[in-house]
Amino acid sequence: MNETPQIPPLPDRLSIDPRSPYHMAAVFEHDVCIRLKDKERLDVYEYCISEGWVKVPAGKSLDRKGYPLLIKLTGKVEAFYR
């Protein structure tokens, strides 16, 4: 009777863009946090733990299709559930 929700393990690479092959909707049902260089980032669009990078928007710039322009930041990446 007392069911605990199953939390899926966080993948090595994850994207919030549903068009990406690295998007996993089940993960986003829970609150995911990203830490880059020991600082929490709230604006991460995609990350890769093994390669050590995150992609974040470059200000308010948009590409010609209306999506934010992303820049890649490198460093030690940690992903966890809040």
C-alpha positions in Angstrom: 0.0 0.0 0.0 2.9 2.4 0.7 4.4 2.9 -2.7 7.6 5.0 -3.2 8.1 6.6 -6.5 10.9 5.2 -8.5 13.5 7.8 -9.3 15.4 7.0 -12.6 19.1 7.2 -12.4 20.6 10.4 -13.9 22.2 9.7 -17.3 25.8 10.8 -18.3 24.4 13.2 -20.8 21.0 15.0 -20.6 19.2 17.7 -22.5 16.1 19.7 -21.7 15.3 20.1 -25.5 12.7 17.5 -26.5 14.1 17.5 -30.0 17.5 16.1 -28.7 18.3 12.4 -28.6 19.6 13.0 -25.1 16.2 14.1 -23.7 14.6 11.8 -21.1 11.2 13.0 -20.0 11.1 10.7 -17.0 14.1 12.4 -15.4 12.4 15.8 -15.6 9.5 14.7 -13.4 11.9 15.3 -10.5 13.9 18.3 -9.6 17.4 18.0 -11.2 20.3 20.2 -10.1 23.6 20.7 -11.9 26.8 21.8 -10.2 29.7 23.2 -12.3 33.0 23.9 -10.6 31.3 23.6 -7.2 28.6 26.2 -8.0 25.0 25.3 -8.7 23.7 26.4 -12.2 20.0 27.0 -12.8 20.3 27.8 -16.5 21.8 24.6 -17.9 20.2 23.3 -21.2 22.4 20.2 -21.6 25.3 18.6 -19.7 27.8 15.7 -20.1 29.4 14.5 -17.0 32.1 12.3 -18.6 33.3 15.0 -21.0 33.0 17.8 -18.3 30.8 20.4 -20.0 27.5 22.1 -19.8 25.6 24.2 -22.4 24.0 27.5 -21.2 22.3 30.3 -23.1 24.4 33.2 -24.3 22.4 36.1 -22.9 19.1 36.8 -24.7 20.5 36.0 -28.1 18.3 33.7 -30.3 19.1 31.8 -33.5 17.1 32.2 -36.7 14.6 29.6 -35.6 14.0 31.3 -32.2 16.0 29.0 -30.0 18.5 30.4 -27.6 22.2 30.5 -28.6 24.1 28.2 -26.4 27.7 28.3 -25.2 29.7 25.4 -23.8 31.4 25.8 -20.4 33.9 23.2 -19.2 34.8 22.0 -15.7 33.8 19.4 -13.2 30.1 18.6 -13.7 27.9 17.0 -11.0 24.2 16.2 -11.5 21.9 15.2 -8.6 18.3 15.3 -7.6 17.2 18.0 -5.1 
